[in-house]
Structures are given as C-alpha cells and as structure tokens.
C-alpha cells in the first residue's frame, strides 16, 4: 500500500513486491537469481534457490552492510532491530528462533526455514551463517546452529544446554519417554 501497489496477489512471484525482494536477494548474495530454482513455501510465499555459500554471504552482508546503499543499510538495521525486539514475531511460541533470540538479545538474529535450513546474522562478529541438513530435519539444524553460535563465542556450553533442553534435542518414544538425544558432533562442539 505504501508503494501504491495492489495488495491482491502480492504473493505471486511476478508481483512488484516479490520482484523487489528478488533484487534485494541478488544484491545481498551477489548472485544472479533470475534462473535460480523457484518454489512456494508453506506460507504461500515464493522461495528462491540460493546456493548455501551465497546465502551465508548474504547474512554476513546483513551483519556488516558497509558498502551497500545507505537506504539498504538503514533497512537492514531496522530489520535486525525488529527481530531482536520482537523475537516472537519471527517464529512464534516455543520455536528455536524465538528462544535463541530471547536468550541472546541483539547478539544474533536467526531464522529457521523449511527442510533443515537455518540462517543467522551475527552483527558484532560480521558473520553470517547458513546451514542445511541433508535429510531436511529441522531438529538437527537447531542443534547444529546452537553449536555454531557457541563456537562463535556468543555464549557458553551451559547456555547451549539450556537452549537445547527446551528444543528438539531430546528424542521421545510414543509413550513420551526419553529414548535418545541429538547432539552436535565432537568437532562442532569443540
């Protein structure tokens, strides 16, 4: 509405809103995405297949947007601030993204995607993280992200265990009994 465009159909890839988003993704990832695979996510919004390395690069650009146009830098600052101020609005009740940002404040902005994709923006480190679980399991993505954030020095092992307890690291059987746990590999946990 702000741009004077019709709101009906804004979720179509050919709508000006989605085309602007595609351009922003190209700018941040420094990748031509015109011929990239495209699909629809669970919310009905277009998704673009971005190589994992370029997605991590885009998150690093959001962590340290120097060199981007001033309007883009200001928009990134607003987005990061909003995510940190209202983590519930990023993902909702009990979700890994919400819990991590509630615990760590403005140190990190995170968002889990579909099929084991998880991204993080670490402004104080100028780091972006993008990971994808080959099997598409989000519970493994959460544990891996927690280990990577700890390795980046954002918190200690006690905080990681507190976050993991509330998350999907515990495996329950059909009777609700704990029968296992998902943990980061020794290399990631070091």
BALOBA-1460 file (C-alpha; in Angstrom, 3 decimals):
// residues 190
<rec num="1" residu="x" x="0.000" y="0.000" z="0.000"/>
<rec num="2" residu="x" x="2.879" y="2.325" z="0.843"/>
<rec num="3" residu="x" x="4.136" y="1.933" z="-2.725"/>
<rec num="4" residu="x" x="0.651" y="2.423" z="-4.186"/>
<rec num="5" residu="x" x="0.539" y="-1.143" z="-5.482"/>
<rec num="6" residu="x" x="-2.323" y="-3.586" z="-5.339"/>
<rec num="7" residu="x" x="-2.147" y="-5.888" z="-2.344"/>
<rec num="8" residu="x" x="-4.093" y="-8.624" z="-4.092"/>
<rec num="9" residu="x" x="-1.694" y="-11.176" z="-5.497"/>
<rec num="10" residu="x" x="1.355" y="-9.811" z="-3.676"/>
<rec num="11" residu="x" x="2.458" y="-13.397" z="-3.008"/>
<rec num="12" residu="x" x="2.882" y="-14.131" z="-6.721"/>
<rec num="13" residu="x" x="6.472" y="-14.138" z="-7.937"/>
<rec num="14" residu="x" x="5.617" y="-11.686" z="-10.720"/>
<rec num="15" residu="x" x="4.203" y="-9.084" z="-8.275"/>
<rec num="16" residu="x" x="6.386" y="-5.956" z="-7.864"/>
<rec num="17" residu="x" x="6.873" y="-6.725" z="-4.129"/>
<rec num="18" residu="x" x="8.335" y="-10.150" z="-4.879"/>
<rec num="19" residu="x" x="10.433" y="-8.783" z="-7.720"/>
<rec num="20" residu="x" x="11.941" y="-6.176" z="-5.351"/>
<rec num="21" residu="x" x="12.672" y="-8.935" z="-2.831"/>
<rec num="22" residu="x" x="14.358" y="-10.965" z="-5.584"/>
<rec num="23" residu="x" x="16.503" y="-7.925" z="-6.436"/>
<rec num="24" residu="x" x="17.470" y="-7.461" z="-2.784"/>
<rec num="25" residu="x" x="18.427" y="-11.137" z="-2.513"/>
<rec num="26" residu="x" x="20.562" y="-10.762" z="-5.638"/>
<rec num="27" residu="x" x="22.224" y="-7.652" z="-4.208"/>
<rec num="28" residu="x" x="22.969" y="-9.198" z="-0.811"/>
<rec num="29" residu="x" x="24.142" y="-12.549" z="-2.169"/>
<rec num="30" residu="x" x="25.907" y="-11.021" z="-5.183"/>
<rec num="31" residu="x" x="24.270" y="-13.730" z="-7.265"/>
<rec num="32" residu="x" x="22.146" y="-13.653" z="-10.410"/>
<rec num="33" residu="x" x="18.965" y="-15.421" z="-9.321"/>
<rec num="34" residu="x" x="16.863" y="-14.907" z="-12.450"/>
<rec num="35" residu="x" x="17.296" y="-18.554" z="-13.471"/>
<rec num="36" residu="x" x="17.515" y="-19.966" z="-9.938"/>
<rec num="37" residu="x" x="15.037" y="-22.671" z="-8.927"/>
<rec num="38" residu="x" x="11.851" y="-21.173" z="-7.550"/>
<rec num="39" residu="x" x="9.062" y="-22.631" z="-5.456"/>
<rec num="40" residu="x" x="6.407" y="-21.797" z="-2.883"/>
<rec num="41" residu="x" x="6.920" y="-22.153" z="0.868"/>
<rec num="42" residu="x" x="4.423" y="-23.408" z="3.425"/>
<rec num="43" residu="x" x="3.074" y="-19.874" z="3.892"/>
<rec num="44" residu="x" x="2.419" y="-19.472" z="0.174"/>
<rec num="45" residu="x" x="5.322" y="-17.070" z="-0.400"/>
<rec num="46" residu="x" x="7.788" y="-17.545" z="-3.294"/>
<rec num="47" residu="x" x="11.157" y="-19.032" z="-2.369"/>
<rec num="48" residu="x" x="14.346" y="-18.803" z="-4.385"/>
<rec num="49" residu="x" x="17.038" y="-21.469" z="-4.540"/>
<rec num="50" residu="x" x="20.185" y="-19.677" z="-3.413"/>
<rec num="51" residu="x" x="23.454" y="-21.624" z="-3.118"/>
<rec num="52" residu="x" x="24.230" y="-22.137" z="0.581"/>
<rec num="53" residu="x" x="27.559" y="-20.293" z="0.376"/>
<rec num="54" residu="x" x="25.831" y="-17.264" z="-1.185"/>
<rec num="55" residu="x" x="23.073" y="-17.372" z="1.446"/>
<rec num="56" residu="x" x="25.729" y="-17.263" z="4.197"/>
<rec num="57" residu="x" x="27.399" y="-14.370" z="2.354"/>
<rec num="58" residu="x" x="24.063" y="-12.506" z="2.248"/>
<rec num="59" residu="x" x="23.679" y="-12.978" z="6.016"/>
<rec num="60" residu="x" x="27.226" y="-11.674" z="6.515"/>
<rec num="61" residu="x" x="26.275" y="-8.611" z="4.441"/>
<rec num="62" residu="x" x="23.341" y="-8.115" z="6.817"/>
<rec num="63" residu="x" x="25.750" y="-8.419" z="9.759"/>
<rec num="64" residu="x" x="28.092" y="-5.818" z="8.232"/>
<rec num="65" residu="x" x="26.305" y="-3.946" z="5.451"/>
<rec num="66" residu="x" x="29.119" y="-1.466" z="4.758"/>
<rec num="67" residu="x" x="29.377" y="-0.686" z="1.066"/>
<rec num="68" residu="x" x="25.666" y="-1.101" z="0.408"/>
<rec num="69" residu="x" x="23.466" y="1.895" z="-0.436"/>
<rec num="70" residu="x" x="22.512" y="3.975" z="2.627"/>
<rec num="71" residu="x" x="18.842" y="3.093" z="2.219"/>
<rec num="72" residu="x" x="19.690" y="-0.642" z="2.295"/>
<rec num="73" residu="x" x="21.912" y="-0.205" z="5.355"/>
<rec num="74" residu="x" x="19.070" y="1.596" z="7.138"/>
<rec num="75" residu="x" x="16.579" y="-1.122" z="6.158"/>
<rec num="76" residu="x" x="18.899" y="-3.867" z="7.423"/>
<rec num="77" residu="x" x="19.311" y="-2.016" z="10.731"/>
<rec num="78" residu="x" x="15.509" y="-1.770" z="11.078"/>
<rec num="79" residu="x" x="15.056" y="-5.469" z="10.307"/>
<rec num="80" residu="x" x="17.731" y="-6.595" z="12.779"/>
<rec num="81" residu="x" x="16.364" y="-4.279" z="15.464"/>
<rec num="82" residu="x" x="12.804" y="-5.513" z="14.921"/>
<rec num="83" residu="x" x="13.859" y="-9.172" z="15.048"/>
<rec num="84" residu="x" x="15.749" y="-8.598" z="18.306"/>
<rec num="85" residu="x" x="12.963" y="-6.535" z="19.871"/>
<rec num="86" residu="x" x="10.162" y="-8.963" z="18.965"/>
<rec num="87" residu="x" x="11.562" y="-12.488" z="18.512"/>
<rec num="88" residu="x" x="8.088" y="-13.967" z="18.923"/>
<rec num="89" residu="x" x="7.036" y="-12.250" z="15.685"/>
<rec num="90" residu="x" x="9.862" y="-14.005" z="13.828"/>
<rec num="91" residu="x" x="8.700" y="-17.533" z="14.536"/>
<rec num="92" residu="x" x="6.147" y="-17.846" z="17.348"/>
<rec num="93" residu="x" x="5.754" y="-19.726" z="20.597"/>
<rec num="94" residu="x" x="8.417" y="-22.239" z="21.573"/>
<rec num="95" residu="x" x="10.241" y="-22.099" z="18.255"/>
<rec num="96" residu="x" x="14.056" y="-22.311" z="18.191"/>
<rec num="97" residu="x" x="14.399" y="-18.878" z="16.568"/>
<rec num="98" residu="x" x="12.267" y="-17.283" z="19.264"/>
<rec num="99" residu="x" x="14.092" y="-18.980" z="22.150"/>
<rec num="100" residu="x" x="17.568" y="-18.200" z="20.818"/>
<rec num="101" residu="x" x="16.835" y="-14.513" z="20.217"/>
<rec num="102" residu="x" x="15.020" y="-14.131" z="23.556"/>
<rec num="103" residu="x" x="18.085" y="-15.532" z="25.330"/>
<rec num="104" residu="x" x="20.792" y="-13.753" z="23.318"/>
<rec num="105" residu="x" x="19.144" y="-10.403" z="22.570"/>
<rec num="106" residu="x" x="20.679" y="-8.335" z="19.799"/>
<rec num="107" residu="x" x="23.823" y="-10.504" z="19.573"/>
<rec num="108" residu="x" x="22.175" y="-12.615" z="16.881"/>
<rec num="109" residu="x" x="19.202" y="-12.700" z="14.591"/>
<rec num="110" residu="x" x="18.188" y="-16.188" z="13.463"/>
<rec num="111" residu="x" x="15.506" y="-17.772" z="11.308"/>
<rec num="112" residu="x" x="14.781" y="-21.405" z="10.650"/>
<rec num="113" residu="x" x="13.422" y="-22.247" z="7.246"/>
<rec num="114" residu="x" x="11.923" y="-25.342" z="5.738"/>
<rec num="115" residu="x" x="13.660" y="-28.667" z="5.264"/>
<rec num="116" residu="x" x="16.537" y="-28.143" z="7.676"/>
<rec num="117" residu="x" x="17.646" y="-24.670" z="6.576"/>
<rec num="118" residu="x" x="18.715" y="-22.258" z="9.322"/>
<rec num="119" residu="x" x="20.345" y="-18.821" z="8.978"/>
<rec num="120" residu="x" x="21.995" y="-16.488" z="11.464"/>
<rec num="121" residu="x" x="23.247" y="-12.894" z="11.451"/>
<rec num="122" residu="x" x="25.982" y="-12.083" z="13.992"/>
<rec num="123" residu="x" x="26.403" y="-8.279" z="13.830"/>
<rec num="124" residu="x" x="29.194" y="-7.961" z="16.401"/>
<rec num="125" residu="x" x="31.293" y="-10.544" z="14.544"/>
<rec num="126" residu="x" x="30.352" y="-9.556" z="10.991"/>
<rec num="127" residu="x" x="29.466" y="-13.186" z="10.374"/>
<rec num="128" residu="x" x="26.607" y="-14.793" z="8.530"/>
<rec num="129" residu="x" x="25.724" y="-18.454" z="8.906"/>
<rec num="130" residu="x" x="23.602" y="-20.602" z="6.632"/>
<rec num="131" residu="x" x="23.225" y="-24.306" z="7.150"/>
<rec num="132" residu="x" x="21.156" y="-27.043" z="5.554"/>
<rec num="133" residu="x" x="20.599" y="-30.509" z="6.931"/>
<rec num="134" residu="x" x="20.868" y="-33.037" z="4.111"/>
<rec num="135" residu="x" x="17.946" y="-35.043" z="5.483"/>
<rec num="136" residu="x" x="15.786" y="-31.941" z="5.902"/>
<rec num="137" residu="x" x="15.407" y="-32.395" z="9.668"/>
<rec num="138" residu="x" x="14.867" y="-29.116" z="11.497"/>
<rec num="139" residu="x" x="15.690" y="-30.681" z="14.872"/>
<rec num="140" residu="x" x="19.240" y="-31.405" z="13.682"/>
<rec num="141" residu="x" x="19.511" y="-27.878" z="12.241"/>
<rec num="142" residu="x" x="18.659" y="-26.388" z="15.626"/>
<rec num="143" residu="x" x="21.351" y="-28.372" z="17.438"/>
<rec num="144" residu="x" x="23.937" y="-27.539" z="14.759"/>
<rec num="145" residu="x" x="23.083" y="-23.827" z="14.898"/>
<rec num="146" residu="x" x="23.376" y="-23.775" z="18.683"/>
<rec num="147" residu="x" x="26.826" y="-25.352" z="18.455"/>
<rec num="148" residu="x" x="27.936" y="-22.882" z="15.761"/>
<rec num="149" residu="x" x="26.726" y="-19.890" z="17.769"/>
<rec num="150" residu="x" x="28.621" y="-21.140" z="20.819"/>
<rec num="151" residu="x" x="31.751" y="-21.672" z="18.713"/>
<rec num="152" residu="x" x="31.375" y="-18.084" z="17.534"/>
<rec num="153" residu="x" x="31.664" y="-17.056" z="21.192"/>
<rec num="154" residu="x" x="28.109" y="-15.845" z="21.767"/>
<rec num="155" residu="x" x="27.565" y="-17.971" z="24.871"/>
<rec num="156" residu="x" x="28.942" y="-20.842" z="26.893"/>
<rec num="157" residu="x" x="28.061" y="-24.542" z="26.996"/>
<rec num="158" residu="x" x="25.654" y="-24.078" z="29.934"/>
<rec num="159" residu="x" x="23.519" y="-21.652" z="27.936"/>
<rec num="160" residu="x" x="23.646" y="-24.010" z="24.945"/>
<rec num="161" residu="x" x="22.400" y="-26.904" z="27.082"/>
<rec num="162" residu="x" x="19.617" y="-24.710" z="28.497"/>
<rec num="163" residu="x" x="18.500" y="-23.778" z="24.987"/>
<rec num="164" residu="x" x="18.821" y="-27.360" z="23.718"/>
<rec num="165" residu="x" x="16.729" y="-28.732" z="26.630"/>
<rec num="166" residu="x" x="13.819" y="-26.577" z="25.556"/>
<rec num="167" residu="x" x="14.291" y="-27.559" z="21.950"/>
<rec num="168" residu="x" x="14.266" y="-30.617" z="19.797"/>
<rec num="169" residu="x" x="17.433" y="-32.303" z="21.059"/>
<rec num="170" residu="x" x="15.508" y="-34.831" z="23.109"/>
<rec num="171" residu="x" x="14.020" y="-37.846" z="21.336"/>
<rec num="172" residu="x" x="10.853" y="-39.248" z="22.883"/>
<rec num="173" residu="x" x="9.128" y="-42.527" z="22.104"/>
<rec num="174" residu="x" x="5.370" y="-42.840" z="21.557"/>
<rec num="175" residu="x" x="4.881" y="-43.210" z="25.316"/>
<rec num="176" residu="x" x="6.623" y="-39.879" z="25.931"/>
<rec num="177" residu="x" x="9.757" y="-41.417" z="27.461"/>
<rec num="178" residu="x" x="13.159" y="-40.029" z="26.596"/>
<rec num="179" residu="x" x="14.956" y="-42.580" z="24.440"/>
<rec num="180" residu="x" x="17.767" y="-40.526" z="22.957"/>
<rec num="181" residu="x" x="19.196" y="-37.147" z="22.138"/>
<rec num="182" residu="x" x="20.531" y="-35.266" z="19.167"/>
<rec num="183" residu="x" x="23.886" y="-33.664" z="19.882"/>
<rec num="184" residu="x" x="26.447" y="-31.797" z="17.850"/>
<rec num="185" residu="x" x="29.416" y="-33.846" z="16.705"/>
<rec num="186" residu="x" x="32.612" y="-33.622" z="18.727"/>
<rec num="187" residu="x" x="34.129" y="-31.383" z="16.021"/>
<rec num="188" residu="x" x="31.230" y="-28.927" z="16.193"/>
<rec num="189" residu="x" x="31.057" y="-28.993" z="19.986"/>
<rec num="190" residu="x" x="34.764" y="-28.220" z="20.418"/>
